């Protein structure tokens, strides 16, 4: 079994924001698989599906970004999912918009959602897919305002394409491991 958790913030105020790209990706995957992510458990919305023959839980933590690890760790413990089968999807301002980076383990890289997950899983040995949302164009622009800002109409097609690639990367991790996914999806 795998957990696929997209990070974001609950509520209408945060819909279509850069910080919620993980939620958008989970919604896309659920739609492609014909499932709904509407059940509530362990402070998250979730749905169950099968990807490449493996049972998966699609999760959108409702604890707000900075406490994502609380919900994800509860799911991992309850379903006895090993940490290496917990796949996290999050935004990354250090990557150019539309680029994805797959990693099998590592630090939070300044991302508070990942920091919470590492803390609550007591491990950084889980695969993650970071989606580049770019950085603010002006140095004096507040980073929080930027990531909580909505995508422009021009950005939407780019991110729709990126989300499709992330879905492919998730399938690759499940079928062939994160190293194969890194080789296929980390290219510029």
JOBELNOR-V863273 format. One record per pair of residues at least 24 apart in sequence whose C-alpha atoms are under 6 Angstrom apart, sorted by the first residue. I is the first residue (numbers start at 1). GAP is how many residues later the second one is. Records with the same first field share a line. If there is no record, write none. Layout:
# JOBELNOR-V863273
I=GAP + GAP
This chain:
# JOBELNOR-V863273
1=54 + 55
2=54 + 83 + 84
3=53 + 54 + 83 + 84
4=54 + 83 + 84
5=53 + 54 + 55 + 83
6=54 + 82 + 83
7=83
8=57
9=55 + 56
10=52
16=134
17=131 + 132 + 133
18=129
19=72 + 128 + 129
22=67 + 68
25=138
42=29
43=28
65=48
66=46 + 47
67=49
68=45
69=47 + 48 + 51
73=47 + 48
83=43
84=42
86=40
87=40 + 41
88=40
89=39 + 40 + 41
90=40
91=39 + 40
92=38 + 39 + 40 + 41
93=39 + 40 + 41 + 42
95=37 + 39
96=36 + 38
97=35 + 36 + 37
98=34 + 61 + 64
99=33
100=30 + 31 + 32
101=28 + 29 + 85
102=26 + 27 + 80
103=24 + 25
104=74
